[in-house]
Each structure stands twice: as structure tokens, then as C-alpha cells.
């Protein structure tokens, strides 16, 4: 982990397209601004972890789910003939 010290209004560059700027420090909180390309996803850590958890959950399949999908495909094939 790289650790840097910055004062209010000072920035950090990540590559050519990302700038992180310290906006304020008060009551044990640091407010930062992030300037990054729109196609780059930026999330708070807890939000990112929840997205990952939901993606893993959504990717789980059961035998009954697979059987249901297989039945639907078979029905569709027979009705098209």
C-alpha cells in the first residue's frame, strides 16, 4: 500500500486520467473529490463489497433452476416446429 500525505486542496494523480483531491478535513472525516472518466466505476468500499456479494449470489444456480430453464427451452422448440 502506498501511503501519501496531502493537505487540503492538494491532489494525487493515478495514471493520466484520475485525480483525487483532498477537499476538507473535519471531525475525523476526510472529504475527497475524484475526477475520473465516466466509464470508470468508482464506489465506496462497502458498496463495492455489497455489489460483489450480490453478483456472487445472482450467479448461483440450483438443479431445479437448470431443469426449469431446460423445460422452457424444450417447450419453445416444440412450439416452433
N, C-alpha and C positions, 0 to 999 in steps of 0.2 A: 504494500500500500504506500503510495506517495502521500506525504503529509506536507502541506504548504500553509504558510501564514499569510493572510491577506487582511488589509484594513478596509473600512467602508469605502466604497466606490472603486476599489481595486478589483481586477479581473484575473481569471485564469483562462487560457486557451487550450482547447483539446482539438488537436488536428487543425485543419484550416477553416472548419465550419461551425465550431461550437465555442461559445464564450459563456463563462459562468462569472457573474459579478456579485460581490457582496453589497447588498443594499442597506442593511441595517443590522444592528446587534442590540437587543434589549431583553431584559428579564430572562436570560438564559436561552434565548432563541436567536437564530441567525436567519435573516431573510435574504434569499438569493434570487437572482434573476438568471434565467437560462435562455440564451439566444442560440437556437439550433434549427436546422432545416425542418420544414413541416412534416416531411416523410419519416423523420426520426422520432420514435416513440420515447417520451420522457415521462416516467412515473415515480411517485414516492415509493420507497422500498416496500412498505406494507401493501400498497395497491398492486405492485408488480407480483408480489408473492401470492396474493389472492387470485390474480389473473392466471398465474401458473397452476395453482391448485384447481381452479375451475376447469382449465384446459385438460388437466390430467383426468379429472372426474368425467368430463364430457367424452373423453376418448375411451373410457371403459365400456366394454360390451359384454353382454351375457349371452349364453347359448339361446335363451328364449328370444332375445333381440335379433340374433342372427337368423334363427328359424322364422321369425315373423317377416323379416325382410326377404328371405328366400321364398316364402309362400307368396308374398306380394309380387315378386318378380315372375314366379311361375304363373300366377293368375293373369298378369299382364301379357305374358307371352301367348297364353291360350286364347285370350280375347282378341288379340291382334290377328290371329290366323283366320 
